[in-house]
Amino acid sequence: MIFHVSTSRIDAHGSLARCKSAEVFLDTDLAGRSDAFNPAELLLAALSACIIKGVERVTPILKFELRGVEVRIEGIRQDAPPKMESITYEIIVDSDERERRLELLHDNVRKYGTVFNTIAPGTQLSGTLRRKNLA
């Protein structure tokens, strides 16, 4: 598979990334801005999307019953050299499946995620998968 993304600078405050028929406004302002993802946040968003896509991919194969999924991610940036030092995630699954099946889902997400497996070798990447608490 080959992926194509084109990003253009709009001005000193932002840029626009395009892929297929989608557009994402990016925070490329040196001062930062609150209405767009900066590059580090975009990386974390890509990882969270990869995790959810992995869940979507394997749930039919495992015949895993799922009502919803949420991913929370935190990245810690190192200054010198600049990089993501560590990333932790929490996958929250709304499901009545047994604990062993939750572990199996987590194993599959870690094993088959493209972005997950790209980030993991160069960053301390760890996380958990848990059942959503009933309100």
C-alpha positions as CSV (number, residue, x, y, z in Angstrom):
1,M,0.0,0.0,0.0
2,I,1.1,3.5,-0.8
3,F,-0.3,6.6,1.0
4,H,-0.2,10.2,-0.2
5,V,-0.6,13.3,1.8
6,S,0.1,16.9,0.6
7,T,0.5,19.7,3.0
8,S,0.8,23.4,2.2
9,R,1.6,26.4,4.3
10,I,-1.3,28.8,4.5
11,D,0.5,31.5,6.5
12,A,2.7,31.8,9.6
13,H,-0.1,30.4,11.7
14,G,-1.2,27.3,10.0
15,S,-1.0,24.7,7.2
16,L,-3.5,22.5,5.4
17,A,-3.0,18.8,4.8
18,R,-4.9,17.0,2.1
19,C,-5.5,13.4,1.4
20,K,-8.2,11.9,-0.9
21,S,-11.1,14.3,-0.5
22,A,-10.3,15.2,3.1
23,E,-8.6,18.2,4.6
24,V,-7.0,18.8,8.0
25,F,-6.0,22.2,9.3
26,L,-2.7,22.0,11.2
27,D,-1.1,24.1,13.9
28,T,2.3,25.1,12.4
29,D,2.4,28.4,14.3
30,L,5.6,28.8,16.4
31,A,3.5,30.3,19.2
32,G,0.9,27.5,18.9
33,R,-2.8,27.7,18.5
34,S,-5.7,26.0,20.2
35,D,-7.9,25.4,17.1
36,A,-5.7,22.8,15.4
37,F,-3.5,19.8,16.0
38,N,0.2,20.5,16.3
39,P,2.6,17.9,14.8
40,A,3.0,16.0,18.1
41,E,-0.8,16.0,18.7
42,L,-1.3,14.8,15.1
43,L,1.1,11.9,15.8
44,L,-0.9,10.9,18.9
45,A,-4.1,11.3,16.9
46,A,-2.7,9.0,14.2
47,L,-1.9,6.4,16.8
48,S,-5.3,6.6,18.4
49,A,-6.9,6.3,14.9
50,C,-4.7,3.2,14.3
51,I,-5.8,1.6,17.5
52,I,-9.5,2.2,16.7
53,K,-9.1,1.0,13.2
54,G,-7.4,-2.1,14.6
55,V,-10.3,-2.7,16.9
56,E,-12.7,-2.3,13.9
57,R,-10.6,-4.7,11.8
58,V,-10.4,-7.6,14.4
59,T,-13.8,-7.4,16.1
60,P,-15.6,-9.2,13.2
61,I,-12.9,-11.8,12.9
62,L,-13.0,-12.5,16.7
63,K,-16.8,-12.2,16.7
64,F,-16.2,-9.7,19.5
65,E,-19.4,-7.8,20.6
66,L,-18.6,-4.1,21.0
67,R,-20.8,-1.1,21.6
68,G,-18.1,1.5,21.5
69,V,-14.4,2.3,22.0
70,E,-12.5,5.3,23.2
71,V,-8.7,5.9,23.2
72,R,-6.9,8.3,25.5
73,I,-3.3,9.0,24.8
74,E,-0.5,11.0,26.5
75,G,2.9,11.8,25.0
76,I,5.9,13.1,26.8
77,R,8.2,15.2,24.7
78,Q,12.0,15.2,25.2
79,D,13.8,18.4,24.4
80,A,17.3,17.3,23.4
81,P,17.1,15.7,20.9
82,P,13.5,16.6,20.3
83,K,11.4,13.5,20.2
84,M,8.5,11.7,21.9
85,E,10.2,10.1,24.9
86,S,7.2,8.0,25.9
87,I,3.6,7.5,24.9
88,T,1.0,5.9,27.1
89,Y,-2.5,4.9,26.0
90,E,-5.7,3.7,27.5
91,I,-8.3,1.8,25.3
92,I,-11.7,1.9,26.9
93,V,-14.1,-0.7,25.5
94,D,-17.8,-0.8,26.0
95,S,-18.4,-4.5,25.9
96,D,-19.7,-7.4,27.9
97,E,-17.0,-9.8,26.6
98,R,-14.9,-11.8,29.1
99,E,-11.6,-10.5,30.4
100,R,-9.7,-13.0,28.3
101,R,-11.4,-11.8,25.2
102,L,-10.5,-8.2,26.1
103,E,-6.8,-9.3,26.4
104,L,-7.1,-11.0,23.0
105,L,-8.4,-7.8,21.5
106,H,-5.5,-5.8,23.0
107,D,-3.0,-8.4,21.7
108,N,-4.4,-8.0,18.2
109,V,-4.3,-4.2,18.3
110,R,-0.7,-4.2,19.4
111,K,0.3,-6.9,16.8
112,Y,-1.3,-5.6,13.7
113,G,-1.4,-1.8,13.8
114,T,0.7,0.0,11.1
115,V,1.2,3.2,13.0
116,F,1.5,1.4,16.3
117,N,4.3,-0.8,15.0
118,T,6.0,2.2,13.4
119,I,6.1,4.2,16.6
120,A,6.8,1.3,19.1
121,P,10.5,0.7,18.2
122,G,11.6,4.3,18.7
123,T,9.5,5.3,21.6
124,Q,8.6,3.9,25.0
125,L,5.0,2.9,24.1
126,S,2.8,1.2,26.7
127,G,-0.9,1.1,27.5
128,T,-3.9,-0.8,28.7
129,L,-7.2,-1.9,27.5
130,R,-10.1,-1.9,30.0
131,R,-13.8,-2.3,30.1
132,K,-15.9,0.9,30.2
133,N,-17.3,1.5,33.7
134,L,-21.1,1.4,33.8
135,A,-22.6,4.6,34.9
